[in-house]
Structure formats: C-alpha cells, structure tokens
C-alpha cells in the first residue's frame, strides 16, 4: 500500500513541476497572446501583462490558466470577433 501511495504522489509531483509559466509583455520576444497559446502545453499558465494587444481572433484550444496582470487590453480593431 505504501508503494502505491508513493507512486501516486511521485506522478502527481512530476506533473505539477512540468507546468510552465509564460509571460506576455509588449516589446519582448513573447508579445503576442496567440503566440503564447500556441507555444504553451495543456496545464501551463500564461500571464498577460499590462498593455494593448492588437490581435485577430484568439483561439484557446487546450486547457490553460490565463492571468491578466494590471488590466491588459485585447483589441480586435472592430474587425474580428
């Protein structure tokens, strides 16, 4: 029974530590919300920092954690959804 519990704990620990945090900021190498979503794996966190992000339709196609820092703005220029 101890071995089973240890294995479960070990597998949970590996999964928790394999999740990555992506930071989207204007003027940096990762300044697009859509690009961050494409690069991220399921379960990752994307922090979107203050700024205006002018992008088309943003499609989230996997389970992610999205967190806005200091009220980022997503602007579709009244052309997209």
Backbone bond lengths (Angstrom), bond angles and torsions (degrees), N, CA, C in turn:
res aa  C-N    CA-C-N  psi(-1)  N-CA   C-N-CA  omega(-1)  CA-C   N-CA-C  phi
1 X - - - 1.448 - - 1.534 111.12 -
2 X 1.336 117.25 -39.62 1.459 120.57 179.03 1.519 110.66 -62.62
3 X 1.345 116.24 -37.96 1.465 119.74 -179.94 1.527 111.36 -64.79
4 X 1.319 116.04 -38.76 1.465 120.06 179.22 1.524 110.13 -65.26
5 X 1.316 117.51 -44.84 1.459 121.52 178.91 1.520 111.16 -63.67
6 X 1.312 117.12 -41.02 1.457 121.35 178.91 1.525 110.27 -62.94
7 X 1.328 117.27 -44.19 1.468 121.26 179.54 1.529 110.93 -62.25
8 X 1.323 117.18 -43.65 1.465 120.84 178.51 1.522 110.68 -62.09
9 X 1.310 117.17 -45.09 1.462 121.16 179.19 1.526 110.72 -63.08
10 X 1.326 116.99 -42.34 1.461 122.03 -179.49 1.527 110.58 -62.54
11 X 1.321 117.40 -46.48 1.462 120.92 -179.78 1.524 111.20 -64.44
12 X 1.325 117.98 -40.27 1.454 121.34 177.04 1.528 110.47 -63.23
13 X 1.315 117.52 -41.52 1.462 121.87 -178.97 1.520 111.30 -63.75
14 X 1.317 117.41 -41.36 1.464 120.94 179.48 1.525 109.76 -62.30
15 X 1.326 117.07 -44.92 1.459 121.05 -179.36 1.522 111.24 -63.34
16 X 1.306 117.95 -42.29 1.464 121.92 -178.34 1.526 111.29 -64.98
17 X 1.313 118.13 -36.54 1.453 121.05 -177.59 1.519 112.92 -85.17
18 X 1.320 118.79 -12.63 1.451 120.67 -179.25 1.522 112.33 -86.58
19 X 1.328 117.28 -8.69 1.450 120.07 178.84 1.523 110.07 -75.93
20 X 1.327 115.88 140.02 1.460 121.66 -174.95 1.527 110.25 -111.60
21 X 1.322 115.73 152.59 1.462 121.74 175.20 1.523 107.44 -109.59
22 X 1.324 116.29 122.86 1.457 123.87 178.15 1.521 108.14 -103.41
23 X 1.337 117.29 139.03 1.465 121.00 179.58 1.522 109.40 -118.89
24 X 1.329 115.44 119.97 1.458 122.04 179.37 1.520 107.63 -102.48
25 X 1.344 115.69 121.01 1.466 121.36 -179.50 1.521 108.75 -140.48
26 X 1.339 117.51 139.28 1.465 119.24 175.68 1.531 111.17 -59.44
27 X 1.333 115.89 140.68 1.466 120.71 176.32 1.515 115.09 79.94
28 X 1.336 118.25 8.45 1.461 120.84 178.38 1.530 109.84 -112.50
29 X 1.305 116.86 178.00 1.463 120.47 -180.00 1.527 112.21 -65.88
30 X 1.314 117.93 -21.10 1.458 122.11 175.49 1.527 107.61 -121.46
31 X 1.352 115.01 86.62 1.469 120.03 -176.27 1.525 112.22 -115.61
32 X 1.328 117.22 13.07 1.461 122.21 -179.75 1.522 110.29 -122.55
33 X 1.328 115.81 129.11 1.461 120.76 178.04 1.528 109.70 -64.86
34 X 1.324 116.62 -43.70 1.476 120.95 179.91 1.524 111.55 -60.66
35 X 1.312 117.25 -41.31 1.467 120.98 179.61 1.528 110.70 -65.87
36 X 1.321 116.98 -39.52 1.470 120.39 177.74 1.525 110.46 -62.96
37 X 1.330 116.73 -40.74 1.467 120.25 179.20 1.530 110.20 -63.65
38 X 1.335 117.11 -41.25 1.471 120.65 178.77 1.529 111.53 -63.10
39 X 1.326 117.32 -40.46 1.468 121.50 -176.84 1.531 113.03 -76.49
40 X 1.319 117.07 -27.80 1.469 121.42 -174.70 1.528 111.38 -73.39
41 X 1.311 114.66 153.14 1.462 122.27 173.21 1.522 108.89 -101.98
42 X 1.315 115.85 161.85 1.467 120.97 178.84 1.530 109.68 -53.63
43 X 1.327 116.56 133.16 1.458 121.85 178.58 1.518 114.18 91.88
44 X 1.342 118.40 -10.79 1.463 121.17 178.65 1.528 110.32 -70.31
45 X 1.333 115.38 165.19 1.462 122.44 176.68 1.516 108.76 -112.98
46 X 1.326 116.19 135.80 1.459 121.57 174.94 1.520 107.65 -117.26
47 X 1.338 115.60 117.38 1.465 121.35 175.92 1.524 107.32 -96.55
48 X 1.329 116.35 122.62 1.452 121.99 -179.40 1.524 107.15 -107.69
49 X 1.336 115.67 112.24 1.462 120.89 -173.63 1.526 111.19 -85.48
50 X 1.318 115.05 165.43 1.458 123.21 -177.89 1.522 111.25 -49.71
51 X 1.320 115.18 138.93 1.455 121.73 179.34 1.512 109.49 147.86
52 X 1.325 116.14 176.27 1.457 121.74 176.66 1.514 108.22 -108.97
53 X 1.314 116.16 127.18 1.454 123.28 -178.60 1.518 107.84 -113.16
54 X 1.345 116.52 106.19 1.453 122.30 -179.43 1.517 107.72 -91.73
55 X 1.325 115.34 104.32 1.457 121.32 -176.09 1.517 109.49 -140.83
56 X 1.306 115.56 160.68 1.460 120.43 175.02 1.525 109.41 -76.36
57 X 1.308 115.22 -148.88 1.460 120.34 179.45 1.522 109.51 -64.11
58 X 1.301 116.58 131.12 1.463 122.22 178.02 1.519 107.51 -104.54
59 X 1.317 115.71 118.12 1.468 120.77 -177.88 1.523 110.04 -110.87
60 X 1.317 115.88 122.11 1.460 122.04 176.33 1.526 106.55 -98.71
61 X 1.338 116.54 110.94 1.463 121.05 -173.22 1.526 113.96 -110.90
62 X 1.327 115.72 16.49 1.471 120.78 178.36 1.524 108.19 -155.43
63 X 1.320 118.03 160.25 1.473 119.18 179.50 1.538 111.02 -70.71
64 X 1.323 115.93 119.16 1.465 122.55 -179.61 1.519 109.44 -135.85
65 X 1.324 115.05 164.00 1.460 121.70 172.03 1.527 105.91 -107.86
66 X 1.326 117.61 116.74 1.459 121.96 177.56 1.517 108.56 -106.99
67 X 1.331 116.06 129.18 1.460 119.90 -177.08 1.525 108.86 -132.42
68 X 1.339 115.99 120.69 1.457 120.93 176.44 1.518 110.25 -86.74
69 X 1.319 115.59 132.87 1.468 121.64 179.60 1.540 107.69 -111.79
70 X 1.316 117.78 119.15 1.470 124.33 178.76 1.529 112.62 58.94
71 X 1.301 117.40 43.51 1.462 124.83 169.79 1.537 114.55 59.41
72 X 1.324 118.68 64.85 1.470 120.16 173.64 1.534 109.76 -66.48
73 X 1.345 116.33 154.10 1.461 121.82 179.95 1.525 109.73 -118.07
74 X 1.332 115.75 130.51 1.457 121.71 175.15 1.516 107.14 -101.90
75 X 1.344 117.11 118.53 1.454 122.20 -174.24 1.520 109.75 -117.15
76 X 1.336 116.28 118.53 1.461 121.27 178.23 1.517 112.30 -98.74
77 X 1.326 118.38 9.63 1.468 123.87 179.42 1.526 113.26 54.43
78 X 1.313 116.84 29.14 1.467 123.28 179.99 1.529 112.09 55.69
79 X 1.356 116.35 26.59 1.458 120.78 -179.75 1.525 112.42 -113.43
80 X 1.295 116.48 -20.70 1.460 120.22 -176.39 1.525 108.97 -127.69
81 X 1.313 115.43 172.64 1.463 120.97 -178.02 1.496 112.58 -56.60
